[in-house]
Amino acid sequence: MRIKILAIVERDGNRFHAYCPAFKGLHMDGNTEQEALDRTIDGLKWYLDSLQRHGDPIPVGPDRVIVDDRPMIQNPEVLPDALIQSLEVQWLPSAGQP
């Protein structure tokens, strides 16, 4: 399954903070923008596995599952110098994994 998800990376002191507005509670950090994004991709896979285990749907919407276009930002709280990235996650739903 190919999923594109909006991710925002902001500077946080001398580190970087990344989050995906569609996935509440998923916040990652890193020493670099790329490290924060890489950790976010790993976190998204865990998040998707958890949704599957609990029988919850994958959130859909303009900033969640994107097929053709980069999503429009509608959050005025995003800092002007924030990196906005559309992450593509290759996720294989596990069958019966705890």
C-alpha positions as CSV (number, residue, x, y, z in Angstrom):
1,M,0.0,0.0,0.0
2,R,1.4,3.4,-1.0
3,I,0.4,6.3,1.3
4,K,1.4,10.0,1.0
5,I,1.0,11.9,4.2
6,L,1.7,15.6,5.0
7,A,4.6,16.0,7.4
8,I,5.8,19.3,8.9
9,V,9.3,19.8,10.2
10,E,10.2,22.8,12.4
11,R,13.4,23.9,14.1
12,D,13.2,23.3,17.8
13,G,16.3,24.9,19.4
14,N,19.3,23.0,17.9
15,R,17.1,20.1,16.9
16,F,14.1,19.5,14.5
17,H,10.5,18.5,15.4
18,A,8.4,16.7,12.9
19,Y,4.7,15.9,13.0
20,C,1.8,14.8,10.8
21,P,-1.4,16.8,11.5
22,A,-3.5,13.8,10.3
23,F,-2.1,11.5,12.9
24,K,-2.7,13.0,16.4
25,G,0.1,12.3,18.9
26,L,2.7,11.4,16.3
27,H,5.6,13.7,17.0
28,M,9.3,12.9,16.3
29,D,12.5,14.8,16.6
30,G,16.0,14.5,15.1
31,N,19.4,16.3,14.9
32,T,18.6,17.1,11.3
33,E,15.4,17.6,9.2
34,Q,16.1,14.3,7.4
35,E,16.6,12.4,10.7
36,A,13.3,13.8,12.0
37,L,11.5,12.8,8.7
38,D,13.1,9.3,8.8
39,R,11.9,8.8,12.4
40,T,8.4,10.1,11.3
41,I,8.2,7.4,8.6
42,D,9.1,4.7,11.1
43,G,6.5,6.2,13.6
44,L,3.9,6.2,10.8
45,K,4.4,2.5,10.2
46,W,3.9,1.7,13.9
47,Y,0.8,4.0,14.0
48,L,-0.7,2.3,10.9
49,D,0.0,-1.1,12.4
50,S,-1.7,0.0,15.6
51,L,-4.8,1.2,13.7
52,Q,-5.0,-2.1,11.9
53,R,-4.6,-4.2,15.1
54,H,-7.5,-2.2,16.7
55,G,-9.7,-2.4,13.6
56,D,-9.6,1.4,13.2
57,P,-9.7,3.0,9.7
58,I,-6.8,4.8,8.2
59,P,-7.6,8.6,8.3
60,V,-8.4,10.0,4.9
61,G,-8.6,13.6,3.8
62,P,-6.5,16.3,2.0
63,D,-3.5,16.0,4.3
64,R,-3.7,12.3,5.0
65,V,-3.8,9.9,2.0
66,I,-2.7,11.6,-1.1
67,V,-2.5,10.0,-4.6
68,D,-1.8,12.8,-7.1
69,D,-1.1,16.1,-5.5
70,R,0.8,17.8,-2.7
71,P,-1.8,18.9,0.0
72,M,-2.7,22.5,0.6
73,I,-1.7,23.8,4.0
74,Q,-4.6,25.2,5.9
75,N,-3.0,25.5,9.3
76,P,-2.1,29.1,10.2
77,E,0.0,27.9,13.1
78,V,2.7,26.4,10.8
79,L,5.8,28.5,11.2
80,P,6.8,30.4,8.0
81,D,10.3,28.7,7.8
82,A,8.9,25.2,8.5
83,L,9.8,22.4,6.0
84,I,6.6,21.0,4.5
85,Q,7.1,17.5,3.1
86,S,4.7,15.0,1.6
87,L,6.0,11.6,2.9
88,E,5.5,8.5,1.0
89,V,5.3,5.4,3.3
90,Q,5.5,1.9,1.9
91,W,3.4,0.0,4.5
92,L,2.6,-3.7,4.4
93,P,-0.3,-4.6,6.7
94,S,0.7,-7.4,8.9
95,A,-1.6,-10.4,9.1
96,G,-2.3,-11.3,12.7
97,Q,0.7,-9.6,14.2
98,P,0.3,-8.7,17.9
